[in-house]
Amino acid sequence: MARVSIGGRNDLTDKQWRVLEPLLPARSGRGKPPTWSRRQLLDGIRWRTRIGAP
């Protein structure tokens, strides 16, 4: 599967991520390994909210 570059969308800075990461619940370690990192998922949610995508 090809990876898509997701940089340049006003993603979280490293400083912002250091503040938010400890607030997220711990992973259970069960199930399939994640395809996307938590940071990528959060950046995607913020992007969709910012542009008003359905």
N, CA and C of each residue as an Amber inpcrd file, in Angstrom:
protein
   162
   0.8470000  -1.1770000   0.0000000   0.0000000   0.0000000   0.0000000
   0.8900000   1.2370000   0.0000000   0.6010000   2.1720000  -0.8570000
   1.3750000   3.4050000  -0.9410000   1.0350000   4.3230000   0.2280000
   2.0340000   4.9830000   0.7290000   1.8270000   5.9480000   1.8120000
   1.5770000   7.3230000   1.2130000   0.7030000   8.0650000   1.8300000
   0.3860000   9.4100000   1.3820000   1.0470000  10.3840000   2.3360000
   1.7550000  11.3470000   1.7900000   2.3620000  12.3750000   2.6210000
   1.2610000  13.2500000   3.1970000   1.2810000  13.4280000   4.5100000
   0.2270000  14.2240000   5.1320000   0.7710000  15.5010000   5.7460000
   2.0050000  15.8330000   5.4490000   2.5930000  17.0390000   6.0090000
   2.0460000  18.2890000   5.3490000   2.2280000  19.4130000   6.0040000
   1.8470000  20.6830000   5.4200000   0.3830000  21.0330000   5.5350000
  -0.3430000  20.3640000   6.4150000  -1.7680000  20.6650000   6.5770000
  -2.0210000  21.3620000   7.9030000  -1.0610000  22.0940000   8.3840000
  -1.1760000  22.6880000   9.7140000  -1.2980000  21.6110000  10.7800000
  -0.5130000  20.5450000  10.6190000  -0.5110000  19.4640000  11.5890000
   0.0090000  19.9580000  12.9320000  -0.1960000  19.1420000  13.9550000
   0.2740000  19.4850000  15.2880000   1.7920000  19.6490000  15.2950000
   2.2580000  20.6250000  16.0340000   3.6980000  20.7680000  16.2180000
   4.1480000  19.7260000  17.2340000   5.4520000  19.4900000  17.3110000
   5.9720000  18.5430000  18.2960000   5.6320000  18.9940000  19.7120000
   5.6780000  20.2870000  19.9460000   5.3580000  20.8240000  21.2750000
   3.8910000  20.5460000  21.6290000   2.9800000  20.7830000  20.6790000
   1.5600000  20.5160000  20.9180000   1.3270000  19.0270000  21.1590000
   2.0040000  18.1750000  20.3870000   1.8280000  16.7380000  20.5280000
   2.3210000  16.2560000  21.8930000   3.4260000  16.8170000  22.3890000
   3.9340000  16.4290000  23.7130000   2.9240000  16.7400000  24.8110000
   2.1240000  17.7850000  24.6270000   1.0970000  18.1340000  25.6100000
  -0.0980000  17.1820000  25.5020000  -0.5140000  16.8640000  24.2770000
  -1.7200000  16.0620000  24.0740000  -1.5180000  14.5580000  24.2620000
  -0.3750000  14.0390000  23.8860000  -0.1700000  12.5900000  23.9050000
  -0.4460000  11.9480000  25.2640000   0.0190000  12.5170000  26.3810000
  -0.2590000  11.8760000  27.6750000  -1.7440000  11.8820000  28.0570000
  -2.5470000  12.7110000  27.4150000  -3.9730000  12.7960000  27.7360000
  -4.7960000  11.7000000  27.0640000  -4.2150000  11.0250000  26.0710000
  -4.9260000   9.9700000  25.3550000  -4.8930000   8.6780000  26.1620000
  -5.9460000   7.8550000  26.0620000  -5.9530000   6.5890000  26.8010000
  -4.8600000   5.6470000  26.2920000  -4.3760000   4.7930000  27.1810000
  -3.3360000   3.8280000  26.8170000  -3.9010000   2.7880000  25.8540000
  -3.0620000   2.3010000  24.9680000  -3.4830000   1.2410000  24.0470000
  -3.6080000  -0.0650000  24.8140000  -4.5620000  -0.8740000  24.3990000
  -4.7850000  -2.1410000  25.0890000  -3.7840000  -3.2070000  24.6590000
  -3.1940000  -3.0510000  23.4680000  -2.2560000  -4.0470000  22.9710000
  -2.9490000  -5.2340000  22.3230000  -4.2640000  -5.2190000  22.3130000
  -5.0270000  -6.3040000  21.7020000  -5.4310000  -5.9090000  20.2930000
  -5.6970000  -6.9080000  19.4800000  -6.1920000  -6.6470000  18.1380000
  -5.0890000  -6.3690000  17.1330000  -5.5140000  -5.9380000  15.9740000
  -4.6180000  -5.6610000  14.8530000  -3.7790000  -4.4150000  15.1380000
  -2.5060000  -4.4270000  14.7500000  -1.6940000  -3.2150000  14.9230000
  -2.2930000  -2.0560000  14.1180000  -2.2260000  -0.8510000  14.6430000
  -2.8310000   0.2900000  13.9450000  -2.1210000   0.6180000  12.6300000
  -2.9050000   1.0210000  11.6450000  -2.3590000   1.4480000  10.3600000
  -1.8120000   2.8640000  10.4660000  -2.5000000   3.6990000  11.2140000
  -2.1320000   5.1060000  11.3680000  -1.7290000   5.3540000  12.8130000
  -0.7630000   6.2320000  13.0050000  -0.3680000   6.5980000  14.3640000
  -1.4660000   7.4680000  14.9790000  -1.4600000   7.5680000  16.2770000
  -2.4510000   8.4160000  16.9500000  -2.3100000   9.8680000  16.5170000
  -1.0880000  10.2830000  16.3150000  -0.8480000  11.6620000  15.8790000
  -1.4540000  11.8950000  14.4990000  -1.2890000  10.9390000  13.5820000
  -1.8670000  11.0680000  12.2490000  -3.3900000  11.1060000  12.3180000
  -3.9740000  10.2740000  13.1720000  -5.4320000  10.2680000  13.3080000
  -5.9390000  11.5990000  13.8550000  -5.2770000  12.1110000  14.8670000
  -5.6930000  13.3880000  15.4460000  -5.5290000  14.5270000  14.4390000
  -4.4390000  14.5120000  13.6800000  -4.2480000  15.5230000  12.6340000
  -5.3570000  15.4280000  11.5880000  -5.7500000  14.2060000  11.2220000
  -6.8250000  14.0150000  10.2480000  -8.1630000  14.5210000  10.7550000
  -8.4570000  14.2630000  12.0180000  -9.7030000  14.7550000  12.6160000
  -9.7130000  16.2830000  12.6240000  -8.5990000  16.8790000  13.0110000
  -8.5090000  18.3460000  13.0330000  -8.6660000  18.9220000  11.6300000
  -8.0690000  18.2690000  10.6320000  -8.1620000  18.7360000   9.2500000
  -9.6110000  18.7030000   8.7630000 -10.3010000  17.5750000   9.0200000
 -11.7020000  17.4580000   8.5820000 -12.5790000  18.4940000   9.2600000
 -12.3410000  18.7410000  10.5370000 -13.1200000  19.7410000  11.2660000
 -12.8450000  21.1420000  10.7230000 -11.5840000  21.4120000  10.4340000
 -11.1900000  22.7430000   9.9630000 -11.7820000  23.0670000   8.5940000
 -11.8080000  22.0860000   7.6740000 -12.3070000  22.3800000   6.3270000
 -13.7980000  22.1040000   6.1770000 -14.3970000  21.4710000   7.1780000
 -15.8250000  21.2000000   7.1260000 -16.1920000  19.9970000   6.2790000
 -15.2640000  19.0480000   6.1350000 -15.5420000  17.8440000   5.3490000
 -16.5700000  16.9740000   6.0730000 -17.4500000  16.3200000   5.3200000
 -18.4600000  15.4550000   5.9560000 -17.8480000  14.2010000   6.5420000
